[in-house]
Amino acid sequence: MRPVFDPARIAAVVFDMDGLLLDSERIAYDIGRQVSLDLGIPWTHEVAMQLIGRNSREHEALLKGAFGADYPLERHQAEFGRRYEARIASGRFPLKPGVLELFARLEAAGLPSAVATSTRRSRALPKLEAAGLLVHVTHVVAGDEVARGKPAPDIYLAAAAGLGIAPAVCLALEDSNAGVRAAHAAGMTVVMVPDLLDPAEDIRAADIPVLASLHEVAAHFTDN
């Protein structure tokens, strides 16, 4: 495989969580759709796709922009939260392919890692813990801990600061277009590993590398 980045220039790796480490975007999609159907609340696939990679504040703007100012956001969020929290409590969020291999390669190379997720902290930590990933991560920044969500660079800048490492020598791994834009704006090397979304035109135009799985990312790092 032709390298898409130089691992010798990487001092840390910053991961998105949902859709990148955890196969959880489909779960959230299905729960959100079913809640809308059960409550008789408007829903479309196109709008649901726009929510991926964004935090709850951006969700509000997108939903009300799509369906009107009277969209019953609080009702939907309350019921979605109840069902999603039950899923978190069950611990049933599968890992995406290559996650454990990549962490093993990074740890063998002595590279620290962080998670920069749009998910709120109260949900992110239990999900990482249940999946057995929290022990592998040096630092976590959640969507409710930054002023602006993805695609603004705030969360990636905060992750780099938490690691004490310059963004320019961090590798960011993302599955969403909003997340790729955020990491790119933060000045990081970015690789997209798509989940539910294909790379947008601006992502392709920026020559952001796209790999099929974290197995391919792991292949760039050798065990020593």
GROMACS elastic network, one bead per residue, 0.5 to 0.9 nm:
[ bonds ]
;  ai    aj funct       b0    kb
    1     4     6  0.88557   500
    1   216     6  0.83048   500
    1   219     6  0.83532   500
    1   220     6  0.88862   500
    3     6     6  0.69882   500
    3     7     6  0.89487   500
    3   219     6  0.88116   500
    3   220     6  0.66233   500
    4   191     6  0.82625   500
    4   209     6  0.62769   500
    4   210     6  0.86001   500
    4   211     6  0.88245   500
    4   217     6  0.88742   500
    4   220     6  0.83595   500
    5     8     6  0.88867   500
    5     9     6  0.83505   500
    5    10     6  0.87777   500
    5   171     6  0.88474   500
    5   189     6  0.77961   500
    5   190     6  0.88403   500
    5   191     6  0.84942   500
    5   209     6  0.83407   500
    5   220     6  0.78340   500
    6     9     6  0.56490   500
    6    10     6  0.71457   500
    6   220     6  0.78367   500
    7    10     6  0.51280   500
    7    11     6  0.83087   500
    7   171     6  0.88140   500
    7   220     6  0.64871   500
    7   221     6  0.64224   500
    8    11     6  0.79720   500
    9   169     6  0.61440   500
    9   170     6  0.84052   500
   10    13     6  0.74815   500
   10   111     6  0.82652   500
   10   168     6  0.85192   500
   10   170     6  0.55900   500
   10   171     6  0.62247   500
   10   189     6  0.84494   500
   11   110     6  0.89279   500
   11   111     6  0.61019   500
   11   112     6  0.75045   500
   11   165     6  0.73594   500
   11   166     6  0.86198   500
   11   169     6  0.54471   500
   11   170     6  0.58478   500
   11   171     6  0.79104   500
   12   106     6  0.85850   500
   12   111     6  0.53125   500
   12   112     6  0.50944   500
   12   113     6  0.55521   500
   12   114     6  0.79802   500
   12   160     6  0.84260   500
   12   163     6  0.80546   500
   12   165     6  0.73314   500
   12   167     6  0.89317   500
   12   169     6  0.69328   500
   12   171     6  0.63421   500
   12   172     6  0.87404   500
   13   106     6  0.82868   500
   13   111     6  0.72970   500
   13   112     6  0.66030   500
   13   114     6  0.64875   500
   13   115     6  0.86123   500
   13   169     6  0.88251   500
   13   170     6  0.55023   500
   13   172     6  0.58711   500
   13   173     6  0.75589   500
   14   112     6  0.87116   500
   14   113     6  0.55425   500
   14   115     6  0.55322   500
   14   116     6  0.66083   500
   14   156     6  0.76884   500
   14   159     6  0.71947   500
   14   160     6  0.79044   500
   14   170     6  0.68510   500
   14   171     6  0.60868   500
   14   173     6  0.63607   500
   14   174     6  0.88647   500
   15    20     6  0.74043   500
   15    21     6  0.75126   500
   15   113     6  0.74356   500
   15   114     6  0.61279   500
   15   116     6  0.59872   500
   15   117     6  0.78534   500
   15   171     6  0.84276   500
   15   172     6  0.59072   500
   15   173     6  0.50546   500
   15   174     6  0.66303   500
   16    19     6  0.78222   500
   16    20     6  0.59226   500
   16    21     6  0.70255   500
   16    53     6  0.86649   500
   16   114     6  0.86916   500
   16   115     6  0.57002   500
   16   116     6  0.52051   500
   16   117     6  0.52355   500
   16   118     6  0.81403   500
   16   172     6  0.78011   500
   16   173     6  0.62457   500
   16   174     6  0.54007   500
   16   175     6  0.74605   500
   16   176     6  0.88668   500
   16   179     6  0.75900   500
   17    20     6  0.53502   500
   17    22     6  0.60735   500
   17    23     6  0.89546   500
   17    24     6  0.87422   500
   17   115     6  0.65377   500
   17   116     6  0.70953   500
   17   117     6  0.55443   500
   17   118     6  0.82981   500
   17   119     6  0.83085   500
   17   124     6  0.81454   500
   17   128     6  0.83474   500
   17   174     6  0.82612   500
   17   175     6  0.89292   500
   18    21     6  0.61421   500
   18    22     6  0.51494   500
   18    23     6  0.65341   500
   18    24     6  0.54655   500
   18    25     6  0.58983   500
   18    52     6  0.89730   500
   18    53     6  0.79780   500
   18   117     6  0.74067   500
   18   118     6  0.85695   500
   18   119     6  0.81199   500
   18   175     6  0.82695   500
   19    22     6  0.54596   500
   19    23     6  0.51446   500
   19    24     6  0.57908   500
   19    25     6  0.53281   500
   19    26     6  0.81678   500
   19    53     6  0.88199   500
   19    96     6  0.74537   500
   19   174     6  0.82378   500
   19   175     6  0.60583   500
   19   176     6  0.80330   500
   19   193     6  0.88218   500
   19   194     6  0.79659   500
   19   195     6  0.57093   500
   19   196     6  0.76926   500
   20    23     6  0.70824   500
   20    24     6  0.87474   500
   20    95     6  0.85587   500
   20    96     6  0.65063   500
   20    99     6  0.85122   500
   20   173     6  0.75065   500
   20   174     6  0.62222   500
   20   175     6  0.55805   500
   20   176     6  0.87267   500
   20   193     6  0.69861   500
   20   194     6  0.79095   500
   20   195     6  0.72430   500
   20   213     6  0.88192   500
   20   214     6  0.82186   500
   21    24     6  0.86693   500
   21    94     6  0.87519   500
   21    95     6  0.59196   500
   21    96     6  0.54215   500
   21    97     6  0.83015   500
   21    98     6  0.87672   500
   21    99     6  0.61537   500
   21   128     6  0.89594   500
   21   133     6  0.87591   500
   21   214     6  0.86770   500
   22    25     6  0.79998   500
   22    93     6  0.61608   500
   22    94     6  0.58297   500
   22    96     6  0.53657   500
   22    99     6  0.86242   500
   22   127     6  0.85598   500
   22   128     6  0.84475   500
   22   131     6  0.80502   500
   23    26     6  0.69878   500
   23    27     6  0.77908   500
   23    93     6  0.62208   500
   23    94     6  0.53523   500
   23    95     6  0.56762   500
   23    96     6  0.53686   500
   23    97     6  0.89635   500
   23   195     6  0.84762   500
   24    27     6  0.50656   500
   24    28     6  0.63085   500
   24    29     6  0.85752   500
   24    93     6  0.59329   500
   24    94     6  0.73115   500
   24    95     6  0.85575   500
   24    96     6  0.89866   500
   25    28     6  0.51341   500
   25    29     6  0.60192   500
   25    30     6  0.85641   500
   25    52     6  0.76321   500
   25   195     6  0.80875   500
   25   196     6  0.75211   500
   26    30     6  0.60621   500
   26    31     6  0.85221   500
   26   196     6  0.78361   500
   27    30     6  0.52335   500
   27    31     6  0.61708   500
   27    32     6  0.85348   500
   27    84     6  0.85016   500
   27    87     6  0.88358   500
   27    93     6  0.83282   500
   28    31     6  0.51485   500
   28    32     6  0.59696   500
   28    33     6  0.84654   500
   28    80     6  0.85590   500
   28    84     6  0.72814   500
   29    32     6  0.52133   500
   29    33     6  0.61065   500
   29    34     6  0.85895   500
   29    45     6  0.89749   500
   29    48     6  0.70290   500
   29    49     6  0.85052   500
   29    52     6  0.89901   500
   30    33     6  0.51744   500
   30    34     6  0.61030   500
   30    35     6  0.85341   500
   31    34     6  0.51875   500
   31    35     6  0.60409   500
   31    36     6  0.85692   500
   31    80     6  0.66045   500
   31    83     6  0.72047   500
   31    84     6  0.72192   500
   32    35     6  0.52178   500
   32    36     6  0.62615   500
   32    37     6  0.87475   500
   32    43     6  0.85827   500
   32    48     6  0.81984   500
   32    76     6  0.80445   500
   32    77     6  0.88626   500
   32    79     6  0.89728   500
   32    80     6  0.61329   500
   33    36     6  0.52072   500
   33    37     6  0.63158   500
   33    38     6  0.86728   500
   33    43     6  0.67126   500
   33    44     6  0.82368   500
   33    45     6  0.84995   500
   33    48     6  0.82618   500
   34    37     6  0.50308   500
   34    38     6  0.59870   500
   34    39     6  0.84623   500
   34    80     6  0.89651   500
   35    38     6  0.50962   500
   35    39     6  0.60225   500
   35    40     6  0.82534   500
   35    41     6  0.79390   500
   35    76     6  0.68127   500
   35    79     6  0.67405   500
   35    80     6  0.63027   500
   35    83     6  0.87573   500
   36    39     6  0.52851   500
   36    40     6  0.57198   500
   36    42     6  0.63408   500
   36    43     6  0.61674   500
   36    76     6  0.69648   500
   36    80     6  0.89237   500
   37    40     6  0.51139   500
   37    41     6  0.63652   500
   37    42     6  0.78529   500
   37    43     6  0.77806   500
   38    41     6  0.78105   500
   39    75     6  0.84443   500
   39    76     6  0.78440   500
   40    43     6  0.89562   500
   41    71     6  0.78768   500
   41    72     6  0.74868   500
   41    76     6  0.77319   500
   42    67     6  0.70228   500
   42    71     6  0.80484   500
   43    46     6  0.87235   500
   43    47     6  0.72791   500
   43    48     6  0.74768   500
   43    67     6  0.85095   500
   44    47     6  0.54627   500
   44    48     6  0.62947   500
   44    49     6  0.87634   500
   45    48     6  0.50491   500
   45    49     6  0.62136   500
   45    50     6  0.88171   500
   46    49     6  0.52642   500
   46    50     6  0.66060   500
   47    50     6  0.50923   500
   47    51     6  0.67274   500
   47    62     6  0.76777   500
   47    63     6  0.73496   500
   47    66     6  0.72442   500
   48    51     6  0.53505   500
   48    52     6  0.71797   500
   48    63     6  0.88736   500
   49    52     6  0.56242   500
   49   196     6  0.79201   500
   49   197     6  0.74959   500
   50    53     6  0.82137   500
   50    54     6  0.81286   500
   50    59     6  0.85902   500
   50    62     6  0.76603   500
   51    54     6  0.55826   500
   51    55     6  0.79944   500
   51    56     6  0.88053   500
   51    58     6  0.77383   500
   51    59     6  0.59329   500
   51    62     6  0.74170   500
   51    63     6  0.85671   500
   52    55     6  0.85533   500
   52   176     6  0.66224   500
   52   177     6  0.85097   500
   52   178     6  0.78242   500
   52   196     6  0.84828   500
   52   197     6  0.83566   500
   53   117     6  0.80265   500
   53   118     6  0.62889   500
   53   119     6  0.86486   500
   53   149     6  0.88902   500
   53   150     6  0.68730   500
   53   151     6  0.83597   500
   53   175     6  0.81021   500
   53   176     6  0.56063   500
   53   177     6  0.75442   500
   53   178     6  0.58021   500
   53   179     6  0.59390   500
   54    57     6  0.80105   500
   54    58     6  0.59409   500
   54    59     6  0.66872   500
   54   117     6  0.89330   500
   54   118     6  0.57557   500
   54   119     6  0.82026   500
   54   143     6  0.82572   500
   54   149     6  0.64193   500
   54   150     6  0.58078   500
   54   151     6  0.77458   500
   54   178     6  0.70272   500
   54   179     6  0.80267   500
   55    58     6  0.55231   500
   55    59     6  0.63151   500
   55   117     6  0.85178   500
   55   119     6  0.62212   500
   55   120     6  0.77259   500
   55   143     6  0.56935   500
   55   144     6  0.76246   500
   55   148     6  0.89181   500
   55   149     6  0.59360   500
   55   150     6  0.74196   500
   56    60     6  0.63832   500
   56    61     6  0.89366   500
   56   118     6  0.79902   500
   56   119     6  0.79282   500
   56   120     6  0.82587   500
   56   143     6  0.80147   500
   56   144     6  0.83062   500
   56   149     6  0.88279   500
   57    60     6  0.53686   500
   57    61     6  0.67908   500
   57    62     6  0.89032   500
   57   144     6  0.88574   500
   57   148     6  0.88086   500
   57   149     6  0.78902   500
   58    61     6  0.52109   500
   58    62     6  0.61395   500
   58    63     6  0.85430   500
   58   148     6  0.89635   500
   58   149     6  0.72762   500
   58   150     6  0.87225   500
   59    62     6  0.51460   500
   59    63     6  0.59419   500
   59    64     6  0.84197   500
   60    63     6  0.53198   500
   60    64     6  0.60650   500
   60    65     6  0.82512   500
   60    73     6  0.69413   500
   61    64     6  0.54193   500
   61    65     6  0.58354   500
   61    66     6  0.84898   500
   62    65     6  0.50399   500
   62    66     6  0.60885   500
   62    67     6  0.85580   500
   63    66     6  0.51303   500
   63    67     6  0.59224   500
   63    68     6  0.75528   500
   63    69     6  0.86195   500
   63    71     6  0.71892   500
   63    73     6  0.78317   500
   64    67     6  0.51976   500
   64    70     6  0.72165   500
   64    71     6  0.57417   500
   64    72     6  0.87797   500
   64    73     6  0.80325   500
   65    68     6  0.56818   500
   65    69     6  0.70993   500
   66    69     6  0.88806   500
   66    71     6  0.89647   500
   67    70     6  0.78223   500
   67    71     6  0.60479   500
   68    71     6  0.56563   500
   69    72     6  0.85858   500
   70    73     6  0.83167   500
   71    74     6  0.87606   500
   72    75     6  0.55720   500
   72    76     6  0.64478   500
   72    77     6  0.87212   500
   73    76     6  0.52198   500
   73    77     6  0.59644   500
   73    78     6  0.84543   500
   74    77     6  0.51309   500
   74    78     6  0.59660   500
   74    79     6  0.86214   500
   75    78     6  0.52719   500
   75    79     6  0.63486   500
   75    80     6  0.84591   500
   76    79     6  0.54315   500
   76    80     6  0.58830   500
   76    81     6  0.82842   500
   77    80     6  0.50327   500
   77    81     6  0.57376   500
   77    82     6  0.84431   500
   78    81     6  0.51212   500
   78    82     6  0.62399   500
   78    83     6  0.88505   500
   79    82     6  0.50615   500
   79    83     6  0.63578   500
   79    84     6  0.84534   500
   80    83     6  0.53503   500
   80    84     6  0.58950   500
   80    85     6  0.83390   500
   81    84     6  0.50379   500
   81    85     6  0.57380   500
   81    86     6  0.83529   500
   82    85     6  0.53521   500
   82    86     6  0.63519   500
   82    87     6  0.88670   500
   83    86     6  0.51562   500
   83    87     6  0.64405   500
   83    88     6  0.88449   500
   84    88     6  0.62666   500
   84    89     6  0.86455   500
   85    89     6  0.61434   500
   85    90     6  0.86171   500
   85   123     6  0.76697   500
   86    89     6  0.50412   500
   86    90     6  0.63288   500
   86    91     6  0.89105   500
   87    90     6  0.50732   500
   87    91     6  0.66122   500
   87    92     6  0.65325   500
   87    93     6  0.80728   500
   88    91     6  0.51840   500
   88    92     6  0.68397   500
   88    93     6  0.75954   500
   88   123     6  0.75723   500
   88   126     6  0.70224   500
   88   127     6  0.61186   500
   88   130     6  0.80718   500
   89    92     6  0.80965   500
   89   126     6  0.79986   500
   89   127     6  0.85002   500
   89   130     6  0.84813   500
   90    93     6  0.85692   500
   90   130     6  0.86223   500
   91    94     6  0.87886   500
   91   126     6  0.83103   500
   91   127     6  0.69467   500
   91   129     6  0.87781   500
   91   130     6  0.52296   500
   91   131     6  0.69874   500
   92   127     6  0.88241   500
   92   130     6  0.80123   500
   92   131     6  0.80698   500
   93   127     6  0.74050   500
   93   130     6  0.81089   500
   93   131     6  0.68423   500
   94   131     6  0.73925   500
   95    98     6  0.82886   500
   95    99     6  0.66813   500
   95   100     6  0.84567   500
   95   131     6  0.71713   500
   96    99     6  0.60630   500
   96   213     6  0.81069   500
   96   214     6  0.78535   500
   97   100     6  0.81626   500
   97   101     6  0.86936   500
   97   213     6  0.64593   500
   97   214     6  0.63512   500
   97   215     6  0.68078   500
   98   101     6  0.52000   500
   98   102     6  0.60309   500
   98   103     6  0.86658   500
   98   213     6  0.66899   500
   98   216     6  0.80047   500
   98   217     6  0.83904   500
   98   218     6  0.73744   500
   99   102     6  0.53054   500
   99   103     6  0.63396   500
   99   104     6  0.86799   500
   99   213     6  0.89680   500
   99   214     6  0.61484   500
   99   215     6  0.75275   500
   99   218     6  0.86103   500
  100   103     6  0.51499   500
  100   104     6  0.61025   500
  100   105     6  0.86241   500
  100   133     6  0.84882   500
  101   104     6  0.51419   500
  101   105     6  0.62889   500
  101   106     6  0.87478   500
  101   214     6  0.81631   500
  101   215     6  0.70013   500
  101   218     6  0.66220   500
  102   105     6  0.50793   500
  102   106     6  0.61869   500
  102   107     6  0.85781   500
  102   214     6  0.66665   500
  102   215     6  0.68696   500
  102   217     6  0.71698   500
  102   219     6  0.81923   500
  102   221     6  0.81181   500
  103   106     6  0.50688   500
  103   107     6  0.60436   500
  103   108     6  0.84461   500
  103   113     6  0.86110   500
  103   133     6  0.89523   500
  103   136     6  0.69160   500
  103   137     6  0.89169   500
  103   218     6  0.81779   500
  104   107     6  0.52139   500
  104   108     6  0.60818   500
  104   109     6  0.86002   500
  104   136     6  0.88964   500
  104   218     6  0.87954   500
  104   223     6  0.82908   500
  105   108     6  0.51089   500
  105   109     6  0.62305   500
  105   110     6  0.86694   500
  105   111     6  0.87592   500
  105   218     6  0.65193   500
  105   219     6  0.86118   500
  105   221     6  0.60170   500
  105   222     6  0.64879   500
  105   223     6  0.56912   500
  105   224     6  0.85943   500
  106   109     6  0.50474   500
  106   110     6  0.61488   500
  106   111     6  0.51772   500
  106   112     6  0.72803   500
  106   113     6  0.80845   500
  106   218     6  0.81474   500
  106   221     6  0.70912   500
  106   222     6  0.86542   500
  106   223     6  0.83170   500
  107   111     6  0.58443   500
  107   112     6  0.72996   500
  107   113     6  0.89777   500
  107   136     6  0.82129   500
  107   223     6  0.89187   500
  108   111     6  0.77556   500
  108   222     6  0.82411   500
  108   223     6  0.57451   500
  108   224     6  0.61583   500
  109   221     6  0.75971   500
  109   222     6  0.75056   500
  109   223     6  0.66178   500
  109   224     6  0.64979   500
  112   136     6  0.86807   500
  112   137     6  0.73305   500
  112   138     6  0.62307   500
  112   139     6  0.87602   500
  112   163     6  0.76290   500
  113   136     6  0.76504   500
  113   137     6  0.53954   500
  113   138     6  0.55876   500
  113   139     6  0.69561   500
  113   140     6  0.89977   500
  113   163     6  0.77908   500
  114   136     6  0.88855   500
  114   137     6  0.54596   500
  114   138     6  0.55732   500
  114   140     6  0.55331   500
  114   141     6  0.77642   500
  114   159     6  0.63602   500
  114   160     6  0.80662   500
  114   162     6  0.83215   500
  114   163     6  0.73148   500
  115   137     6  0.70634   500
  115   138     6  0.83651   500
  115   139     6  0.64524   500
  115   141     6  0.61868   500
  115   142     6  0.80190   500
  115   156     6  0.89649   500
  115   159     6  0.72357   500
  116   119     6  0.88118   500
  116   139     6  0.86773   500
  116   140     6  0.61234   500
  116   142     6  0.60668   500
  116   143     6  0.78017   500
  116   155     6  0.60452   500
  116   156     6  0.62998   500
  116   158     6  0.83901   500
  116   159     6  0.63079   500
  117   120     6  0.77286   500
  117   121     6  0.85680   500
  117   124     6  0.75010   500
  117   140     6  0.78787   500
  117   141     6  0.64471   500
  117   142     6  0.50513   500
  117   143     6  0.58856   500
  117   155     6  0.78003   500
  117   179     6  0.89307   500
  118   121     6  0.88468   500
  118   124     6  0.87847   500
  118   141     6  0.84855   500
  118   142     6  0.56971   500
  118   144     6  0.74842   500
  118   149     6  0.68081   500
  118   150     6  0.72485   500
  118   155     6  0.82804   500
  118   179     6  0.88701   500
  119   122     6  0.83856   500
  119   123     6  0.66209   500
  119   124     6  0.58233   500
  119   142     6  0.57932   500
  119   143     6  0.52063   500
  119   144     6  0.74241   500
  120   123     6  0.56354   500
  120   124     6  0.60383   500
  120   125     6  0.87908   500
  120   141     6  0.89415   500
  120   142     6  0.52614   500
  120   143     6  0.51035   500
  120   144     6  0.51210   500
  120   145     6  0.78227   500
  121   125     6  0.60132   500
  121   126     6  0.86102   500
  121   140     6  0.84069   500
  121   141     6  0.75765   500
  121   142     6  0.50531   500
  121   143     6  0.71561   500
  121   144     6  0.67873   500
  121   145     6  0.78337   500
  122   125     6  0.62279   500
  122   126     6  0.71217   500
  122   142     6  0.87967   500
  123   126     6  0.57329   500
  123   127     6  0.63498   500
  123   128     6  0.88482   500
  124   127     6  0.52620   500
  124   128     6  0.62373   500
  124   129     6  0.85738   500
  124   140     6  0.86722   500
  124   142     6  0.71193   500
  125   128     6  0.51842   500
  125   129     6  0.59805   500
  125   130     6  0.84954   500
  125   134     6  0.72834   500
  125   140     6  0.82330   500
  126   130     6  0.59333   500
  126   131     6  0.84552   500
  126   134     6  0.87607   500
  127   130     6  0.52366   500
  127   131     6  0.62026   500
  127   132     6  0.86772   500
  127   133     6  0.86297   500
  127   134     6  0.86772   500
  128   131     6  0.51710   500
  128   132     6  0.62439   500
  128   133     6  0.51099   500
  128   134     6  0.50812   500
  128   135     6  0.86290   500
  129   132     6  0.51080   500
  129   133     6  0.59162   500
  129   134     6  0.50461   500
  129   135     6  0.76055   500
  130   133     6  0.76757   500
  130   134     6  0.83699   500
  131   134     6  0.78442   500
  132   135     6  0.67444   500
  132   136     6  0.81196   500
  133   136     6  0.53910   500
  133   137     6  0.68647   500
  134   137     6  0.53500   500
  134   138     6  0.82171   500
  134   139     6  0.89893   500
  134   140     6  0.88516   500
  135   138     6  0.79235   500
  137   140     6  0.73281   500
  138   162     6  0.87473   500
  138   163     6  0.73330   500
  139   159     6  0.70725   500
  139   162     6  0.64306   500
  139   163     6  0.66529   500
  140   159     6  0.69946   500
  140   162     6  0.82097   500
  141   144     6  0.85251   500
  141   145     6  0.66719   500
  141   146     6  0.81338   500
  141   155     6  0.66157   500
  141   156     6  0.83184   500
  141   158     6  0.69580   500
  141   159     6  0.59957   500
  141   162     6  0.83277   500
  142   145     6  0.54823   500
  142   146     6  0.74424   500
  142   155     6  0.75328   500
  143   146     6  0.60935   500
  143   147     6  0.86204   500
  143   148     6  0.83296   500
  143   149     6  0.63173   500
  143   150     6  0.84880   500
  143   155     6  0.73159   500
  144   147     6  0.78411   500
  144   149     6  0.83836   500
  145   148     6  0.89875   500
  145   155     6  0.80709   500
  146   149     6  0.67332   500
  146   154     6  0.63208   500
  146   155     6  0.60894   500
  146   158     6  0.78720   500
  147   154     6  0.72382   500
  147   155     6  0.86371   500
  148   151     6  0.82638   500
  148   152     6  0.60076   500
  148   153     6  0.79510   500
  148   154     6  0.61831   500
  148   155     6  0.77742   500
  149   152     6  0.57370   500
  149   153     6  0.77526   500
  149   154     6  0.69425   500
  149   155     6  0.68992   500
  149   182     6  0.84251   500
  150   153     6  0.65327   500
  150   154     6  0.75867   500
  150   155     6  0.72642   500
  150   156     6  0.88988   500
  150   178     6  0.55438   500
  150   179     6  0.56258   500
  150   180     6  0.85838   500
  150   181     6  0.74926   500
  150   182     6  0.53390   500
  150   183     6  0.85279   500
  151   154     6  0.86135   500
  151   177     6  0.80398   500
  151   179     6  0.57443   500
  151   180     6  0.74962   500
  151   181     6  0.52607   500
  151   183     6  0.79557   500
  151   185     6  0.81626   500
  152   155     6  0.76752   500
  152   156     6  0.87719   500
  152   178     6  0.83053   500
  152   179     6  0.85592   500
  152   181     6  0.74462   500
  152   183     6  0.83239   500
  152   185     6  0.71964   500
  152   186     6  0.82735   500
  153   156     6  0.55716   500
  153   157     6  0.61612   500
  153   158     6  0.86546   500
  153   179     6  0.87134   500
  153   181     6  0.77369   500
  153   183     6  0.59662   500
  153   184     6  0.76904   500
  153   185     6  0.54508   500
  153   187     6  0.86180   500
  154   157     6  0.51711   500
  154   158     6  0.60953   500
  154   159     6  0.86245   500
  154   182     6  0.75683   500
  154   183     6  0.88955   500
  154   186     6  0.75131   500
  155   158     6  0.50357   500
  155   159     6  0.61656   500
  155   160     6  0.87361   500
  155   182     6  0.78032   500
  155   183     6  0.83879   500
  155   186     6  0.87699   500
  156   160     6  0.62359   500
  156   161     6  0.85293   500
  156   167     6  0.78404   500
  156   172     6  0.82238   500
  156   182     6  0.69559   500
  156   183     6  0.58143   500
  156   185     6  0.88826   500
  156   186     6  0.62082   500
  156   188     6  0.83535   500
  157   160     6  0.52116   500
  157   161     6  0.61690   500
  157   162     6  0.85862   500
  157   166     6  0.86822   500
  157   167     6  0.67403   500
  157   183     6  0.82385   500
  157   186     6  0.59403   500
  157   187     6  0.87277   500
  158   161     6  0.50125   500
  158   162     6  0.60426   500
  158   163     6  0.86326   500
  159   162     6  0.50336   500
  159   163     6  0.63272   500
  159   164     6  0.85652   500
  159   165     6  0.88551   500
  159   167     6  0.87163   500
  160   163     6  0.51295   500
  160   164     6  0.60344   500
  160   165     6  0.53402   500
  160   166     6  0.60996   500
  160   167     6  0.56127   500
  160   170     6  0.73809   500
  161   165     6  0.62731   500
  161   166     6  0.73354   500
  161   167     6  0.81889   500
  162   165     6  0.78367   500
  163   166     6  0.86079   500
  165   168     6  0.84893   500
  165   169     6  0.72997   500
  165   170     6  0.73991   500
  166   169     6  0.58417   500
  166   170     6  0.69027   500
  166   188     6  0.87502   500
  167   170     6  0.50913   500
  167   171     6  0.81753   500
  167   183     6  0.88566   500
  167   186     6  0.65950   500
  167   187     6  0.58243   500
  167   188     6  0.51655   500
  167   189     6  0.83000   500
  168   171     6  0.82787   500
  168   186     6  0.82063   500
  168   187     6  0.54937   500
  168   189     6  0.69554   500
  169   187     6  0.87829   500
  169   188     6  0.67091   500
  169   189     6  0.73421   500
  170   187     6  0.85837   500
  170   188     6  0.54578   500
  170   189     6  0.62865   500
  170   190     6  0.85333   500
  171   183     6  0.88308   500
  171   188     6  0.59289   500
  171   190     6  0.57921   500
  171   191     6  0.75606   500
  172   180     6  0.80296   500
  172   183     6  0.62611   500
  172   184     6  0.84075   500
  172   188     6  0.63178   500
  172   189     6  0.60777   500
  172   191     6  0.63812   500
  172   192     6  0.84338   500
  173   179     6  0.86709   500
  173   180     6  0.78627   500
  173   183     6  0.84823   500
  173   189     6  0.87155   500
  173   190     6  0.59994   500
  173   191     6  0.51916   500
  173   192     6  0.59508   500
  173   193     6  0.70133   500
  173   214     6  0.88663   500
  173   217     6  0.89097   500
  174   177     6  0.79315   500
  174   178     6  0.89038   500
  174   179     6  0.58767   500
  174   180     6  0.57992   500
  174   183     6  0.83326   500
  174   190     6  0.74931   500
  174   191     6  0.64930   500
  174   193     6  0.59605   500
  174   194     6  0.74866   500
  175   178     6  0.88350   500
  175   179     6  0.71490   500
  175   180     6  0.74631   500
  175   191     6  0.85937   500
  175   192     6  0.54237   500
  175   195     6  0.56110   500
  175   196     6  0.79329   500
  175   197     6  0.73826   500
  175   198     6  0.87153   500
  175   199     6  0.87684   500
  176   179     6  0.51823   500
  176   180     6  0.62424   500
  176   181     6  0.86725   500
  176   192     6  0.74608   500
  176   193     6  0.81810   500
  176   194     6  0.66324   500
  176   195     6  0.74783   500
  176   196     6  0.80002   500
  176   197     6  0.63137   500
  176   198     6  0.81184   500
  176   199     6  0.77848   500
  177   180     6  0.50667   500
  177   181     6  0.61689   500
  177   182     6  0.86018   500
  177   192     6  0.82267   500
  177   194     6  0.87430   500
  177   197     6  0.74690   500
  177   198     6  0.80393   500
  177   199     6  0.62904   500
  177   200     6  0.64342   500
  177   202     6  0.89859   500
  177   203     6  0.71453   500
  178   181     6  0.52128   500
  178   182     6  0.62823   500
  178   183     6  0.88512   500
  179   182     6  0.50004   500
  179   183     6  0.62437   500
  179   184     6  0.84764   500
  179   192     6  0.89308   500
  180   183     6  0.52768   500
  180   184     6  0.59903   500
  180   185     6  0.84419   500
  180   190     6  0.66692   500
  180   191     6  0.76862   500
  180   192     6  0.67090   500
  180   203     6  0.75941   500
  180   208     6  0.82948   500
  181   184     6  0.51246   500
  181   185     6  0.59986   500
  181   186     6  0.85556   500
  181   202     6  0.89709   500
  181   203     6  0.76022   500
  182   185     6  0.51703   500
  182   186     6  0.62722   500
  182   187     6  0.89515   500
  183   187     6  0.66154   500
  183   188     6  0.57228   500
  183   189     6  0.76949   500
  183   190     6  0.65027   500
  184   187     6  0.52468   500
  184   188     6  0.55684   500
  184   189     6  0.69024   500
  184   190     6  0.62813   500
  184   208     6  0.87182   500
  185   188     6  0.75711   500
  187   190     6  0.87767   500
  189   208     6  0.86526   500
  190   208     6  0.65148   500
  190   209     6  0.71788   500
  191   208     6  0.62654   500
  191   209     6  0.50879   500
  191   210     6  0.58140   500
  191   211     6  0.71214   500
  191   217     6  0.83739   500
  192   199     6  0.78246   500
  192   208     6  0.70559   500
  192   209     6  0.62265   500
  192   211     6  0.63176   500
  192   212     6  0.85275   500
  193   209     6  0.87123   500
  193   210     6  0.58392   500
  193   211     6  0.51699   500
  193   212     6  0.57180   500
  193   213     6  0.58226   500
  193   214     6  0.71648   500
  193   217     6  0.88790   500
  194   197     6  0.59067   500
  194   198     6  0.60200   500
  194   199     6  0.71782   500
  194   210     6  0.74586   500
  194   211     6  0.76118   500
  194   212     6  0.69707   500
  194   213     6  0.80189   500
  195   198     6  0.75573   500
  195   212     6  0.89815   500
  197   200     6  0.82691   500
  199   202     6  0.81118   500
  199   203     6  0.58605   500
  199   204     6  0.64472   500
  199   208     6  0.89227   500
  199   210     6  0.79552   500
  200   203     6  0.52405   500
  200   204     6  0.64360   500
  200   205     6  0.86681   500
  201   204     6  0.51637   500
  201   205     6  0.60505   500
  201   206     6  0.86051   500
  202   206     6  0.61034   500
  202   207     6  0.87420   500
  203   206     6  0.51862   500
  203   207     6  0.66085   500
  203   208     6  0.58588   500
  203   209     6  0.88675   500
  204   207     6  0.51535   500
  204   208     6  0.60913   500
  204   209     6  0.82240   500
  204   210     6  0.87967   500
  205   208     6  0.77645   500
  207   210     6  0.88084   500
  211   214     6  0.76265   500
  211   215     6  0.89712   500
  211   216     6  0.64462   500
  211   217     6  0.72511   500
  212   215     6  0.81575   500
  212   216     6  0.69131   500
  212   217     6  0.88469   500
  213   216     6  0.55920   500
  213   217     6  0.69836   500
  213   218     6  0.89910   500
  214   218     6  0.60300   500
  214   219     6  0.85417   500
  215   218     6  0.50443   500
  215   219     6  0.63158   500
  216   219     6  0.51645   500
  216   220     6  0.71732   500
  217   220     6  0.56826   500
  217   221     6  0.76274   500
  218   221     6  0.54834   500
  218   222     6  0.79505   500
  219   222     6  0.69427   500
